[in-house]
Amino acid sequence: AFFAQFRTVDEDFFDDLEELLIESDVGYETAEELTEQLRDEAKLQKAKSHEDLKRVIVEKLVDLYDQNGNSEDEKLIYNPDNKPNVYLFVGVNGAGKTTTIGKLAKRFKDEGKSVILAAAETFRAGAVEQLVEWGKRVDVPVVVGKEKADPASVVYDATEKAIKEKADYLLVDTAGRLQNKKNLMSELEKIQRTIKKLLPDQPTETLLVLDGSTGQNALLQAKDFDKTTKLTGLVLTKLDGSSKGGVVLAIRNEMNLPVKLVGLGEKPEDLADFDAANYAIGLFHGLV
């Protein structure tokens, strides 16, 4: 609809494009930067037709994404000489942490790796059961504590088990909400200290799981969690094509954090590696 409005590529075109990007949750700062670059690029490439412009837009989105990190960062890190590789999953309740862990456990298991899960979200009724259920589904052991156990003690037991069994991966589920943010962040700090006590070089990955449809709120969450747990990457869930997902660019641009995985549905195999080019095309799907 946006492209249909314009016969010519003039100032109004770029002003409206900037607004469209802001509405797609790309964020004000990033939208401004991107539109500026597009203006220059359109002049440079003498892009006059809609087709030329669509190409330039997608190229620029991918460039913007890539210049803020290298594509190697987007791959999940695995160090075979440094077992277990501990992955710590953080994020607010409802973003899809437990489901992501279950899907990833299946992927690693299918690759022939040994995996242990730690159910350290002990405050939320049902969270432990949900992870245990995933463990059964994908045939992976889950370490649980007593009811309302201290999350750090569960992580300690799980880390000990992973070391003893020389597991390839230990995937840790954490709380997404406590009485207040301060409590939650200090809980996460404690979990990290516990891991480091036993494995000074871990965690290998600290992944923030974000609901892709929450828009700019996701950027605020990323900044909050990053202060406490120094994130290595993001997992974007609930990207079913209707959600805007432009916030990926904002987070990448303002925080230099790569998206490593995207969750596309409920099935165990609905967890894909992130691909910047496909994402840019998806943001403008139907146009390119």
ZICORTA-V404177 format. One record per residue. RES is the residue in one small letter. SS is DSSP state (alpha for helix, beta for strand, coil for the rest). PSI is psi in radians with two decimals (none if undefined). NEAR is the number of other C-alpha atoms within 8 Angstrom. Layout:
# ZICORTA-V404177
<<RES & SS & PSI & NEAR> <RES & SS & PSI & NEAR>>
This chain:
# ZICORTA-V404177
<<a & coil & -0.66 & 4> <f & alpha & -0.84 & 5> <f & alpha & -0.55 & 6> <a & alpha & -0.45 & 6> <q & alpha & -0.45 & 6> <f & coil & 2.23 & 8> <r & coil & -0.71 & 5> <t & coil & 2.76 & 7> <v & coil & 1.68 & 10> <d & coil & -2.96 & 6> <e & alpha & -0.73 & 6> <d & alpha & -0.67 & 7> <f & alpha & -0.86 & 10> <f & alpha & -0.61 & 11> <d & alpha & -0.79 & 8> <d & alpha & -0.61 & 8> <l & alpha & -0.73 & 9> <e & alpha & -0.76 & 11> <e & alpha & -0.74 & 9> <l & alpha & -0.73 & 8> <l & alpha & -0.70 & 12> <i & alpha & -0.72 & 11> <e & alpha & -0.45 & 7> <s & coil & 0.26 & 11> <d & coil & 0.35 & 13> <v & coil & -0.37 & 16> <g & coil & 2.61 & 13> <y & alpha & -0.90 & 7> <e & alpha & -0.85 & 7> <t & alpha & -0.69 & 12> <a & alpha & -0.72 & 13> <e & alpha & -0.83 & 9> <e & alpha & -0.78 & 8> <l & alpha & -0.75 & 11> <t & alpha & -0.70 & 11> <e & alpha & -0.82 & 8> <q & alpha & -0.66 & 9> <l & alpha & -0.68 & 11> <r & alpha & -0.88 & 9> <d & alpha & -0.78 & 8> <e & alpha & -0.69 & 9> <a & alpha & -0.70 & 12> <k & alpha & -0.83 & 8> <l & alpha & -0.83 & 7> <q & coil & 0.07 & 6> <k & coil & 0.78 & 6> <a & coil & 1.96 & 10> <k & coil & -0.69 & 9> <s & coil & 2.85 & 8> <h & alpha & -0.71 & 7> <e & alpha & -0.80 & 6> <d & alpha & -0.78 & 9> <l & alpha & -0.71 & 11> <k & alpha & -0.75 & 10> <r & alpha & -0.80 & 9> <v & alpha & -0.71 & 12> <i & alpha & -0.84 & 9> <v & alpha & -0.74 & 12> <e & alpha & -0.79 & 8> <k & alpha & -0.70 & 11> <l & alpha & -0.76 & 10> <v & alpha & -0.73 & 11> <d & alpha & -0.83 & 8> <l & alpha & -0.71 & 11> <y & alpha & -0.81 & 12> <d & alpha & -0.57 & 10> <q & alpha & -0.26 & 7> <n & coil & 0.50 & 9> <g & coil & 2.88 & 10> <n & coil & 2.76 & 8> <s & alpha & -0.33 & 7> <e & alpha & -0.59 & 5> <d & alpha & -0.42 & 9> <e & alpha & -0.27 & 11> <k & coil & 2.52 & 8> <l & coil & 2.40 & 7> <i & coil & 2.35 & 6> <y & coil & 2.19 & 6> <n & coil & 1.85 & 7> <p & coil & -0.37 & 6> <d & coil & 0.02 & 4> <n & coil & 1.00 & 6> <k & coil & 2.62 & 11> <p & coil & 2.60 & 11> <n & beta & 2.01 & 13> <v & beta & 2.21 & 12> <y & beta & 2.12 & 13> <l & beta & 2.20 & 12> <f & beta & 2.18 & 14> <v & beta & 2.87 & 14> <g & coil & 2.83 & 14> <v & coil & 2.77 & 10> <n & coil & 2.45 & 9> <g & coil & -0.10 & 6> <a & coil & -0.38 & 10> <g & coil & 0.48 & 11> <k & alpha & -0.93 & 13> <t & alpha & -0.74 & 10> <t & alpha & -0.73 & 10> <t & alpha & -0.75 & 10> <i & alpha & -0.77 & 12> <g & alpha & -0.79 & 13> <k & alpha & -0.70 & 13> <l & alpha & -0.64 & 10> <a & alpha & -0.73 & 13> <k & alpha & -0.79 & 10> <r & alpha & -0.84 & 9> <f & alpha & -0.71 & 11> <k & alpha & -0.75 & 12> <d & alpha & -0.44 & 7> <e & coil & 0.03 & 6> <g & coil & 0.27 & 6> <k & coil & 2.69 & 10> <s & coil & 2.36 & 9> <v & beta & 2.45 & 14> <i & beta & 2.45 & 14> <l & beta & 2.52 & 16> <a & beta & 2.09 & 14> <a & beta & 1.39 & 18> <a & coil & 0.18 & 15> <e & coil & 1.35 & 12> <t & coil & -0.11 & 15> <f & coil & -0.47 & 7> <r & coil & 2.10 & 8> <a & coil & 2.28 & 6> <g & coil & -0.35 & 6> <a & alpha & -0.75 & 11> <v & alpha & -0.79 & 13> <e & alpha & -0.68 & 7> <q & alpha & -0.72 & 9> <l & alpha & -0.69 & 14> <v & alpha & -0.71 & 10> <e & alpha & -0.79 & 8> <w & alpha & -0.71 & 10> <g & alpha & -0.77 & 13> <k & alpha & -0.79 & 9> <r & alpha & -0.72 & 6> <v & alpha & 0.10 & 10> <d & coil & 0.98 & 6> <v & coil & 2.39 & 11> <p & beta & 2.49 & 9> <v & beta & 2.23 & 11> <v & beta & 2.13 & 11> <v & coil & 2.68 & 9> <g & coil & -3.01 & 11> <k & coil & 2.93 & 5> <e & coil & 2.36 & 5> <k & coil & 0.48 & 7> <a & coil & 2.76 & 9> <d & coil & 2.17 & 9> <p & alpha & -0.70 & 12> <a & alpha & -0.55 & 11> <s & alpha & -0.60 & 9> <v & alpha & -0.75 & 15> <v & alpha & -0.67 & 15> <y & alpha & -0.87 & 11> <d & alpha & -0.74 & 9> <a & alpha & -0.70 & 13> <t & alpha & -0.75 & 11> <e & alpha & -0.78 & 9> <k & alpha & -0.76 & 8> <a & alpha & -0.64 & 13> <i & alpha & -0.84 & 10> <k & alpha & -0.70 & 7> <e & coil & 0.06 & 6> <k & coil & 0.80 & 8> <a & coil & 2.61 & 14> <d & coil & -0.74 & 11> <y & beta & 2.49 & 14> <l & beta & 2.07 & 16> <l & beta & 2.13 & 14> <v & beta & 2.11 & 14> <d & beta & 2.35 & 15> <t & coil & 2.94 & 13> <a & coil & 2.61 & 15> <g & coil & -0.15 & 10> <r & coil & 2.27 & 9> <l & coil & -2.93 & 9> <q & coil & -0.67 & 6> <n & coil & 2.99 & 7> <k & alpha & -0.64 & 8> <k & alpha & -0.78 & 6> <n & alpha & -0.77 & 9> <l & alpha & -0.83 & 13> <m & alpha & -0.64 & 10> <s & alpha & -0.55 & 9> <e & alpha & -0.77 & 10> <l & alpha & -0.67 & 11> <e & alpha & -0.75 & 10> <k & alpha & -0.71 & 9> <i & alpha & -0.76 & 11> <q & alpha & -0.75 & 10> <r & alpha & -0.69 & 8> <t & alpha & -0.78 & 11> <i & alpha & -0.80 & 14> <k & alpha & -0.48 & 11> <k & alpha & -0.73 & 7> <l & alpha & -0.59 & 9> <l & coil & 1.58 & 7> <p & coil & -0.46 & 7> <d & coil & 0.06 & 6> <q & coil & 2.88 & 10> <p & coil & 2.61 & 12> <t & coil & -0.77 & 10> <e & beta & 2.38 & 13> <t & beta & 1.86 & 14> <l & beta & 2.22 & 13> <l & beta & 2.12 & 13> <v & beta & 2.12 & 15> <l & beta & 2.44 & 14> <d & beta & 2.01 & 13> <g & alpha & -0.27 & 14> <s & alpha & 0.06 & 9> <t & alpha & -0.05 & 8> <g & coil & -2.48 & 12> <q & alpha & -0.41 & 10> <n & alpha & -0.55 & 7> <a & alpha & -0.64 & 12> <l & alpha & -0.71 & 11> <l & alpha & -0.72 & 8> <q & alpha & -0.78 & 9> <a & alpha & -0.74 & 10> <k & alpha & -0.72 & 9> <d & alpha & -0.92 & 8> <f & alpha & -0.62 & 14> <d & alpha & -0.59 & 9> <k & alpha & -0.71 & 7> <t & alpha & -0.75 & 10> <t & alpha & 0.17 & 10> <k & coil & 1.46 & 8> <l & coil & 2.61 & 12> <t & coil & -0.27 & 9> <g & beta & 3.12 & 13> <l & beta & 2.66 & 14> <v & beta & 2.16 & 13> <l & beta & 2.12 & 13> <t & beta & 2.98 & 13> <k & coil & 0.63 & 11> <l & coil & 1.54 & 15> <d & coil & 0.23 & 7> <g & coil & -0.49 & 6> <s & coil & -0.46 & 5> <s & coil & 2.66 & 9> <k & coil & -0.79 & 12> <g & coil & 0.03 & 13> <g & coil & -0.30 & 13> <v & alpha & -0.37 & 16> <v & alpha & -0.77 & 9> <l & alpha & -0.71 & 11> <a & alpha & -0.79 & 15> <i & alpha & -0.73 & 12> <r & alpha & -0.75 & 12> <n & alpha & -0.73 & 11> <e & alpha & -0.41 & 7> <m & alpha & -0.13 & 8> <n & coil & 0.66 & 9> <l & coil & 2.24 & 11> <p & coil & 2.60 & 11> <v & beta & 2.23 & 12> <k & beta & -0.58 & 13> <l & beta & 2.65 & 11> <v & beta & 2.38 & 13> <g & beta & 2.20 & 13> <l & coil & -0.05 & 11> <g & coil & -2.94 & 9> <e & coil & -0.40 & 6> <k & coil & 2.66 & 6> <p & coil & -0.57 & 9> <e & coil & -0.02 & 7> <d & coil & 0.85 & 10> <l & beta & 2.00 & 13> <a & beta & 2.70 & 9> <d & beta & 2.55 & 8> <f & coil & 2.44 & 10> <d & coil & 2.02 & 6> <a & alpha & -0.69 & 9> <a & alpha & -0.79 & 8> <n & alpha & -0.66 & 7> <y & alpha & -0.80 & 9> <a & alpha & -0.70 & 11> <i & alpha & -0.69 & 10> <g & alpha & -0.63 & 8> <l & alpha & -0.55 & 9> <f & coil & 0.65 & 9> <h & coil & 2.57 & 7> <g & coil & -0.30 & 4> <l & coil & -0.54 & 5> <v & coil & none & 7>>
